[in-house]
Amino acid sequence: TDLRSGKFDQSGSNEGAKEWAAIYGENFFLGVCDSSEPGIYNGGGKHYSAYIRSGTAPMTALSHRWKCALYFGSGPKDISSLGKWSAVVSDSPTVKVILGVLDDQIAKMTTLIEQQRGRLARLDGQDWAAVYIHTRIAQNKLRSACDAAGRGEFDITSDALAEIQAALEGRAGDISVSEWGAVLSGIASGYPFLVNNQVAYFWSRPEQGAGLISIYDRQNKREFLNIEPASALFWQASVKKDKGGKNYTSAGSACKVDVGKGNLKFTWGGSLGVQAEARLAPEESLLRLRLTATTESIDEGILNVTFPIVTGITPITAEGTGDVVLDTQAIGDLVQSPLVSGVPVEINYPAGMQFTALQGHNTGLYFADEDPDANSKSMKWSPDSVSGALIFTINRTVLGWGGTEIVKKYASPGDAVIGPFSGDWYDAAQLYRRWALTAPWTAKGPIHSRADIPKWLSDASYWTMGHLDNTEDINTLIETCAFLGPGIIHAYNYYISPQQDNLLPEVWPPRIGSEGFKKVVDGFHARGMRIVPYINGFV
């Protein structure tokens, strides 16, 4: 071994090593290196003859990570060679293969793409849309070409380079456009799009399933998505059938696209018919989406619909380290991007609000669901560690399974909204506020001006939790009232049960007695206070 040399003497001893071990004779040589625990057993034991080992594993382990390199030689002269190879294989050298012609082609395509990007600043209208999608597709194909070359898949690399050339030369197809003010809607080289002066949205080709592949902020020159068109999703749906079920998805499902003024309509046929509409206004950066799904099979009913699905959302800051997601549950929070934390962010409504955003560097990507019916839904940001991108989904439970009839049709009650914005969480909240003030629960105006809201509620100075079971806490509430003015007491511990009102529906008599409780409440009323009793929400 690298620690000791000798002859087999059948003594039953173990000869350890640091890096390598070998057994040899006049005309043979066998060595081990780059192993976990090399060594020699001298023989002479009850159960084993002499042997060379690359390592040992605990007998209690179900599996063990193992590595070893074997060296075959012809005699004692190979000892020095084994030592050299041990150093080589334990710290393997980096090998760089240079393929001159391929490298030149990749460099040429990279230069052409950069030249196309430079042209965008000088273009407008449908010319800009055509060049942008050609450039975007070329960029994706260049990435695929480089990845394939790194894997040694040169036929894939060659095909990708040919597709780049075709896209940049415009051979991939033509463009058809409908104009509505500053909005262009159409299909460029097979890719549906909606574009105005602020933003551009592109979908994958209809035969690929028409998933969103580009959200480009034209004002800040920022692309938010990076996804292979064939992998992009737009919607998913689950249906119930007898005791089982089935899932449907847009990916790989061919659809038809109708181009209108400022809108696109996507239609998928089959046993689950789906129609999605996308709209863009002339002066807005926000895309508005709606979906309708209908089961054609008699015995199928819709369980849930996930729409929209946006894949390939790239980090805003370097590797997402400065990115935050706006969590709008409860009082709201800013949480680390799932790309950094590895933990999805899920916002369950109606425990919060119907919007969220990814933000960083004073810019962001906004998502909202302008649902006036306040239906249950889950908005989720999930990390894709393979692509280094985020996936955003809104999953919608289709209600009605408690009824006697299965649900055959789902229709969006309002717009799902997507788009870039400038600013932080406050600016995202202002986008949502514009719609929220029109929602049924706020459309009547500010609380202080509404006739159906009592003045004692709208004019209250504060809302506080208070315990109405002892003199000390009651006196504290009286002092608070004297200092802040009349407010509202959310009353706890007045009920007879020793814990949180867990003897429902029995709450009487109060802990301080009926007469004592009446006296306390009357005293607070005399000071202009109101009592709102805590009631257990679980029966």
TORSE-172545 format. One record per residue (C-alpha): residue number from 1; x, y, z. Coordinates in pm, whole numbers. Example, Ala and Ser with C-alpha at 12.3 -4.5 7.8 and 13.67 -1.06 7.14 Angstrom:
residues 2
    nr        u        v        w
     1     1230     -450      780
     2     1367     -106      714
This chain:
residues 539
    nr        u        v        w
     1        0        0        0
     2      104      363       -1
     3      181      310      372
     4      349      -31      386
     5      498     -303      170
     6      541     -672      246
     7      450    -1031      164
     8      140    -1229      247
     9      210    -1418      566
    10     -140    -1541      657
    11     -122    -1349      984
    12     -484    -1230      964
    13     -382     -863      977
    14     -533     -573      783
    15     -302     -333      606
    16     -465        4      558
    17     -387      273      300
    18     -449      640      234
    19     -473      657     -144
    20     -402      318     -306
    21     -328      -49     -249
    22     -198     -327     -474
    23     -118     -695     -490
    24      135     -820     -743
    25      368    -1096     -847
    26      643    -1133    -1102
    27      402    -1119    -1399
    28       80     -965    -1268
    29      -35     -648    -1090
    30     -379     -543     -957
    31     -429     -208     -784
    32     -716        0     -645
    33     -729      377     -611
    34     -978      665     -588
    35    -1174      450     -343
    36    -1332      509       -5
    37    -1105      286      207
    38     -837       92       15
    39     -645     -185      189
    40     -511     -542      200
    41     -617     -841      412
    42     -319    -1063      480
    43     -510    -1390      486
    44     -506    -1658      751
    45     -850    -1589      891
    46    -1120    -1846      961
    47    -1349    -1728      683
    48    -1140    -1535      429
    49     -824    -1582      229
    50     -601    -1289      135
    51     -765    -1012      -65
    52     -738     -652     -179
    53    -1026     -419     -106
    54    -1145      -81     -232
    55    -1346       -8       81
    56    -1591     -138      336
    57    -1954      -61      412
    58    -2149      -97      737
    59    -2339     -425      751
    60    -2650     -240      873
    61    -2669      -15      567
    62    -2920      -90      292
    63    -2709      101       41
    64    -2367      262       29
    65    -2215      516     -209
    66    -1917      341     -369
    67    -1639      444     -598
    68    -1322      270     -710
    69    -1071      268     -996
    70     -894      -57    -1082
    71     -541      -59    -1221
    72     -416     -364    -1413
    73      -44     -405    -1472
    74      223     -668    -1539
    75      445     -665    -1232
    76      633     -471     -962
    77      737     -195    -1202
    78      378      -70    -1207
    79      382       45     -842
    80      508      393     -934
    81      253      418    -1219
    82      -33      332     -979
    83       76      616     -750
    84       70      862    -1042
    85     -268      744    -1172
    86     -412      759     -820
    87     -336     1131     -813
    88     -485     1178    -1161
    89     -817      998    -1109
    90     -878     1145     -763
    91     -845     1498     -905
    92     -949     1448    -1265
    93     -823     1707    -1514
    94    -1064     1922    -1710
    95    -1087     1823    -2074
    96    -1200     2083    -2326
    97    -1299     1965    -2671
    98    -1276     2239    -2932
    99    -1491     2193    -3242
   100    -1380     2482    -3456
   101    -1654     2475    -3723
   102    -1933     2435    -3466
   103    -1791     2709    -3243
   104    -1773     2941    -3543
   105    -2137     2871    -3633
   106    -2255     2936    -3278
   107    -2052     3258    -3264
   108    -2201     3367    -3598
   109    -2558     3302    -3480
   110    -2489     3488    -3155
   111    -2372     3792    -3352
   112    -2675     3780    -3583
   113    -2912     3763    -3287
   114    -2748     4066    -3127
   115    -2779     4255    -3456
   116    -3151     4170    -3470
   117    -3194     4292    -3113
   118    -3032     4618    -3214
   119    -3284     4659    -3499
   120    -3581     4646    -3258
   121    -3517     5000    -3132
   122    -3564     5131    -3488
   123    -3883     4935    -3564
   124    -4248     4969    -3476
   125    -4582     4808    -3546
   126    -4597     4473    -3720
   127    -4232     4496    -3829
   128    -4130     4513    -3462
   129    -4358     4219    -3374
   130    -4217     4001    -3653
   131    -3853     4077    -3572
   132    -3905     4036    -3198
   133    -4061     3688    -3217
   134    -3798     3577    -3471
   135    -3524     3701    -3237
   136    -3688     3545    -2932
   137    -3724     3204    -3097
   138    -3366     3227    -3224
   139    -3242     3296    -2869
   140    -3423     2988    -2737
   141    -3285     2774    -3018
   142    -2932     2905    -2957
   143    -2960     2795    -2595
   144    -3080     2452    -2710
   145    -2793     2430    -2958
   146    -2532     2508    -2692
   147    -2685     2261    -2444
   148    -2695     1986    -2709
   149    -2334     2054    -2808
   150    -2230     2022    -2444
   151    -2396     1680    -2434
   152    -2227     1572    -2757
   153    -2559     1560    -2945
   154    -2427     1729    -3257
   155    -2719     1633    -3483
   156    -2956     1823    -3251
   157    -2708     2112    -3244
   158    -2699     2124    -3624
   159    -3080     2121    -3651
   160    -3112     2401    -3393
   161    -2859     2617    -3579
   162    -3053     2566    -3903
   163    -3375     2675    -3725
   164    -3198     2986    -3595
   165    -3086     3076    -3945
   166    -3437     3024    -4081
   167    -3595     3238    -3807
   168    -3349     3524    -3850
   169    -3392     3525    -4226
   170    -3769     3528    -4193
   171    -3815     3197    -4375
   172    -4019     3062    -4085
   173    -4338     3226    -4210
   174    -4522     3553    -4260
   175    -4733     3781    -4042
   176    -5102     3871    -4038
   177    -5222     4165    -3830
   178    -5543     4329    -3709
   179    -5514     4685    -3577
   180    -5723     4846    -3301
   181    -5577     5182    -3213
   182    -5230     5116    -3074
   183    -5302     4744    -3031
   184    -5184     4490    -3287
   185    -5326     4140    -3273
   186    -5220     3868    -3511
   187    -5000     3571    -3591
   188    -4630     3606    -3675
   189    -4454     3299    -3813
   190    -4727     3088    -3656
   191    -4704     3255    -3311
   192    -5018     3441    -3192
   193    -4951     3781    -3033
   194    -5100     4094    -2877
   195    -4880     4404    -2884
   196    -4914     4773    -2799
   197    -4661     5048    -2727
   198    -4610     4929    -2370
   199    -4602     4552    -2380
   200    -4598     4242    -2602
   201    -4749     3899    -2538
   202    -4672     3595    -2754
   203    -4811     3241    -2740
   204    -4668     2917    -2876
   205    -4803     2793    -3205
   206    -5160     2657    -3204
   207    -5040     2305    -3286
   208    -4820     2319    -2973
   209    -5111     2416    -2745
   210    -5080     2798    -2738
   211    -4906     2851    -2405
   212    -4767     3193    -2311
   213    -4401     3212    -2417
   214    -4327     3584    -2394
   215    -4423     3877    -2172
   216    -4205     4165    -2290
   217    -4207     4505    -2118
   218    -4131     4741    -2406
   219    -4087     5044    -2181
   220    -3815     4882    -1968
   221    -3692     4642    -2238
   222    -3738     4339    -2015
   223    -3849     3987    -2103
   224    -4013     3800    -1814
   225    -4040     3449    -1965
   226    -3795     3192    -2093
   227    -3967     2871    -2199
   228    -3945     2629    -2489
   229    -4268     2682    -2689
   230    -4354     2311    -2690
   231    -4338     2303    -2307
   232    -4551     2610    -2237
   233    -4884     2556    -2057
   234    -5193     2777    -2056
   235    -5458     2575    -1869
   236    -5536     2240    -1705
   237    -5864     2085    -1594
   238    -5971     1780    -1394
   239    -6301     1601    -1446
   240    -6482     1334    -1248
   241    -6615     1027    -1421
   242    -6792      757    -1218
   243    -6547      666     -939
   244    -6245      788    -1131
   245    -6138     1097    -1319
   246    -5930     1242    -1597
   247    -5699     1537    -1653
   248    -5689     1764    -1958
   249    -5419     2015    -2050
   250    -5342     2266    -2322
   251    -4982     2149    -2373
   252    -4954     1951    -2693
   253    -5328     1987    -2762
   254    -5381     2163    -3093
   255    -5622     2456    -3095
   256    -5769     2709    -3335
   257    -5690     3079    -3304
   258    -5922     3358    -3416
   259    -5775     3707    -3439
   260    -5999     3999    -3345
   261    -5944     4368    -3283
   262    -5745     4383    -2960
   263    -5816     4019    -2879
   264    -5737     3657    -2955
   265    -5970     3361    -2909
   266    -5824     3012    -2862
   267    -6050     2708    -2905
   268    -5972     2347    -2812
   269    -6211     2071    -2918
   270    -6262     1719    -2787
   271    -6452     1570    -2495
   272    -6361     1879    -2293
   273    -6423     2186    -2506
   274    -6226     2491    -2395
   275    -6228     2849    -2519
   276    -5991     3112    -2384
   277    -5998     3480    -2472
   278    -5709     3724    -2434
   279    -5762     4102    -2454
   280    -5526     4399    -2451
   281    -5634     4763    -2434
   282    -5445     5038    -2623
   283    -5316     5222    -2316
   284    -5272     4929    -2075
   285    -4985     4690    -2008
   286    -5217     4436    -1844
   287    -5342     4133    -2035
   288    -5699     4024    -1955
   289    -5798     3658    -1982
   290    -6118     3454    -1954
   291    -6187     3084    -2003
   292    -6490     2864    -2062
   293    -6478     2486    -2034
   294    -6760     2243    -2119
   295    -6767     1865    -2088
   296    -6921     1690    -2387
   297    -6939     1346    -2223
   298    -7266     1278    -2042
   299    -7102     1119    -1737
   300    -6815     1368    -1690
   301    -6827     1664    -1453
   302    -6569     1936    -1394
   303    -6381     1923    -1063
   304    -6134     2208    -1098
   305    -5979     2439    -1355
   306    -5626     2581    -1338
   307    -5606     2901    -1540
   308    -5394     3082    -1623
   309    -5072     2881    -1604
   310    -4757     3082    -1675
   311    -4434     2884    -1698
   312    -4072     2992    -1735
   313    -4091     3311    -1523
   314    -3730     3425    -1498
   315    -3566     3592    -1195
   316    -3572     3972    -1194
   317    -3254     4015     -990
   318    -2939     3802    -1026
   319    -3041     3441     -953
   320    -3351     3577     -780
   321    -3160     3669     -463
   322    -3325     4011     -446
   323    -3669     3900     -567
   324    -3971     3886     -339
   325    -4323     3754     -382
   326    -4615     3959     -251
   327    -4819     3729      -26
   328    -5164     3887        8
   329    -5305     3652      271
   330    -5419     3807      602
   331    -5239     4142      647
   332    -4988     4061      371
   333    -4615     3995      358
   334    -4313     4000      126
   335    -4148     3657      110
   336    -3830     3533      -53
   337    -3858     3404     -408
   338    -3921     3027     -419
   339    -3622     3003     -653
   340    -3404     3097     -355
   341    -3598     2945      -65
   342    -3707     2632     -253
   343    -4048     2669      -87
   344    -4362     2742     -295
   345    -4574     3044     -202
   346    -4945     2961     -196
   347    -5216     3223     -143
   348    -5553     3074      -57
   349    -5853     3297     -119
   350    -6079     3417       44
   351    -5829     3428      333
   352    -5661     3724      162
   353    -5694     3922     -158
   354    -5709     3814     -521
   355    -5373     3947     -639
   356    -5000     3888     -602
   357    -4675     3994     -769
   358    -4310     3906     -821
   359    -4094     4213     -772
   360    -3734     4331     -767
   361    -3525     4630     -882
   362    -3837     4853     -878
   363    -4014     4640    -1137
   364    -4239     4337    -1126
   365    -4488     4096    -1278
   366    -4847     4136    -1156
   367    -5118     3868    -1135
   368    -5478     3918    -1022
   369    -5818     3755    -1045
   370    -6096     4011    -1074
   371    -6368     3774     -954
   372    -6678     3961     -834
   373    -6826     3638     -696
   374    -6532     3585     -456
   375    -6500     3216     -548
   376    -6252     2991     -369
   377    -5913     2972     -541
   378    -5545     2912     -481
   379    -5272     3129     -636
   380    -4935     2954     -628
   381    -4574     3036     -711
   382    -4368     2718     -758
   383    -3994     2682     -828
   384    -3865     2475    -1118
   385    -3511     2389    -1010
   386    -3424     2234    -1346
   387    -3497     2544    -1554
   388    -3425     2798    -1279
   389    -3764     2961    -1341
   390    -4096     3004    -1159
   391    -4437     2867    -1244
   392    -4750     3064    -1154
   393    -5097     2908    -1140
   394    -5447     2993    -1025
   395    -5635     2677     -933
   396    -6013     2712     -916
   397    -6237     2463     -739
   398    -6555     2421     -939
   399    -6829     2413     -678
   400    -7153     2217     -690
   401    -7045     1861     -608
   402    -7273     1861     -306
   403    -7569     1891     -544
   404    -7754     1625     -736
   405    -7618     1722    -1077
   406    -7257     1712    -1197
   407    -7110     2040    -1320
   408    -7089     2039    -1698
   409    -6965     2393    -1762
   410    -6725     2640    -1607
   411    -6698     3005    -1710
   412    -6465     3269    -1567
   413    -6673     3506    -1352
   414    -6427     3788    -1420
   415    -6091     3865    -1577
   416    -5764     3700    -1484
   417    -5505     3976    -1520
   418    -5132     3951    -1599
   419    -4873     4214    -1675
   420    -4552     4402    -1596
   421    -4552     4707    -1371
   422    -4305     4954    -1223
   423    -4262     4997     -848
   424    -4308     4771     -549
   425    -4589     4609     -347
   426    -4768     4943     -304
   427    -4788     4997     -680
   428    -4915     4642     -730
   429    -5181     4709     -465
   430    -5290     5023     -651
   431    -5349     4815     -966
   432    -5574     4581     -767
   433    -5745     4872     -591
   434    -5868     5014     -922
   435    -6081     4704     -967
   436    -6150     4631     -600
   437    -6338     4960     -558
   438    -6586     4834     -820
   439    -6637     4491     -656
   440    -6980     4423     -499
   441    -6839     4443     -145
   442    -6694     4793     -200
   443    -6903     4941     -481
   444    -7132     5121     -235
   445    -6847     5357     -148
   446    -6635     5425      161
   447    -6766     5281      487
   448    -6794     5623      652
   449    -7040     5745      386
   450    -7262     5438      357
   451    -7618     5447      491
   452    -7623     5072      555
   453    -7325     5085      795
   454    -7406     5204     1151
   455    -7215     5511     1269
   456    -7094     5337     1584
   457    -6900     5101     1354
   458    -6776     5349     1093
   459    -6680     5616     1351
   460    -6513     5386     1604
   461    -6169     5509     1710
   462    -6028     5159     1743
   463    -6102     4786     1770
   464    -5947     4592     2056
   465    -5959     4248     2212
   466    -6079     4251     2571
   467    -6136     3996     2847
   468    -6463     4048     3038
   469    -6402     3805     3323
   470    -6202     4004     3581
   471    -6187     4353     3728
   472    -5827     4427     3621
   473    -5887     4368     3249
   474    -6220     4551     3256
   475    -6058     4857     3420
   476    -5783     4854     3155
   477    -6048     4870     2882
   478    -6216     5164     3061
   479    -5881     5349     3078
   480    -5821     5283     2708
   481    -6161     5431     2626
   482    -6088     5739     2836
   483    -5763     5796     2646
   484    -5861     5704     2285
   485    -6232     5767     2286
   486    -6517     5526     2207
   487    -6415     5206     2033
   488    -6521     4845     1982
   489    -6434     4563     2220
   490    -6399     4216     2075
   491    -6499     4035     2395
   492    -6333     3713     2508
   493    -6359     3497     2823
   494    -6713     3606     2906
   495    -6848     3255     2838
   496    -6893     2977     3087
   497    -6653     2728     2928
   498    -6294     2733     3062
   499    -6134     2741     2713
   500    -6215     2913     2385
   501    -6595     2896     2389
   502    -6580     2520     2328
   503    -6919     2430     2476
   504    -7121     2567     2188
   505    -7403     2649     2179
   506    -7391     2696     2559
   507    -7224     3025     2659
   508    -7439     3136     2954
   509    -7429     3216     3237
   510    -7132     3456     3204
   511    -6831     3393     3424
   512    -6893     3709     3625
   513    -7263     3629     3658
   514    -7559     3761     3464
   515    -7606     4075     3678
   516    -7233     4151     3681
   517    -7206     4105     3305
   518    -7508     4330     3240
   519    -7357     4599     3462
   520    -7023     4585     3275
   521    -7188     4603     2932
   522    -7416     4890     3039
   523    -7109     5076     3167
   524    -6931     5044     2837
   525    -7244     5148     2644
   526    -7268     5458     2863
   527    -6915     5550     2749
   528    -7010     5507     2383
   529    -6837     5168     2354
   530    -6975     4867     2168
   531    -6927     4499     2251
   532    -6876     4239     1976
   533    -6861     3896     2142
   534    -6620     3633     2022
   535    -6813     3334     1886
   536    -6640     3008     1804
   537    -6657     2959     1427
   538    -6636     2578     1447
   539    -6933     2373     1562
